Amino acid sequence: MTTIRTIAHAPHAVQTLAAVVAHQGGWDEGLIVAGPLLVIVGLLWLARYRAAKLEHPQPPADNATPSSDS
């Protein structure tokens, strides 16, 4: 468990970082919630995009077969 006494022995940069993170007004907790939600929304969007693509496949291009108009 981190206590004030153990933080006092840490280098100055670590002390500063700990103070900044500890007093951010809750934005870091918001990121902890928003990060996984954004990942889930992104995965759902990707799944819906792929499912729609499977429902309406593109017809194959006729450029690969030689035409008989010659």
C-alpha positions as CSV (number, residue, x, y, z in Angstrom):
1,M,0.0,0.0,0.0
2,T,1.3,3.4,-1.0
3,T,1.6,5.8,1.9
4,I,2.9,9.4,2.3
5,R,6.0,8.0,3.8
6,T,6.9,5.8,0.8
7,I,6.1,8.6,-1.6
8,A,8.4,10.9,0.3
9,H,11.3,8.6,-0.5
10,A,10.5,8.5,-4.2
11,P,12.3,10.8,-6.7
12,H,10.9,14.3,-7.3
13,A,9.4,13.4,-10.7
14,V,7.5,10.5,-9.3
15,Q,6.2,12.7,-6.4
16,T,5.1,15.4,-8.9
17,L,3.4,12.8,-11.1
18,A,1.6,11.3,-8.1
19,A,0.4,14.7,-7.0
20,V,-0.9,15.5,-10.5
21,V,-2.7,12.2,-11.0
22,A,-4.2,12.3,-7.5
23,H,-5.8,15.7,-8.0
24,Q,-7.2,15.8,-11.5
25,G,-10.9,16.3,-10.6
26,G,-12.1,13.0,-11.9
27,W,-11.0,13.1,-15.6
28,D,-8.8,10.1,-15.2
29,E,-11.7,8.1,-13.7
30,G,-13.7,9.2,-16.7
31,L,-11.1,7.8,-19.0
32,I,-11.2,4.5,-17.2
33,V,-14.9,4.3,-18.0
34,A,-14.8,5.9,-21.5
35,G,-11.9,3.8,-22.8
36,P,-13.5,0.4,-22.6
37,L,-16.8,1.8,-23.8
38,L,-15.2,3.3,-26.9
39,V,-13.5,-0.1,-27.6
40,I,-16.9,-1.8,-27.3
41,V,-18.6,0.8,-29.6
42,G,-15.9,0.4,-32.1
43,L,-16.1,-3.4,-32.2
44,L,-19.9,-3.2,-32.5
45,W,-19.6,-0.7,-35.4
46,L,-17.1,-3.0,-37.1
47,A,-19.4,-6.1,-36.6
48,R,-22.4,-4.2,-38.1
49,Y,-20.3,-3.0,-41.0
50,R,-19.1,-6.5,-41.8
51,A,-22.6,-8.0,-41.4
52,A,-24.0,-5.4,-43.8
53,K,-21.3,-6.2,-46.3
54,L,-22.1,-9.9,-46.1
55,E,-25.9,-9.2,-46.7
56,H,-25.2,-7.2,-49.9
57,P,-22.2,-8.7,-51.6
58,Q,-20.7,-6.8,-54.5
59,P,-21.2,-8.5,-57.9
60,P,-18.0,-9.7,-59.5
61,A,-16.4,-7.4,-62.0
62,D,-16.7,-8.5,-65.7
63,N,-13.3,-7.1,-66.5
64,A,-11.6,-10.5,-65.9
65,T,-13.4,-12.3,-68.7
66,P,-12.6,-11.4,-72.4
67,S,-15.5,-9.9,-74.2
68,S,-17.0,-11.7,-77.3
69,D,-17.6,-8.4,-79.1
70,S,-14.4,-8.6,-81.1
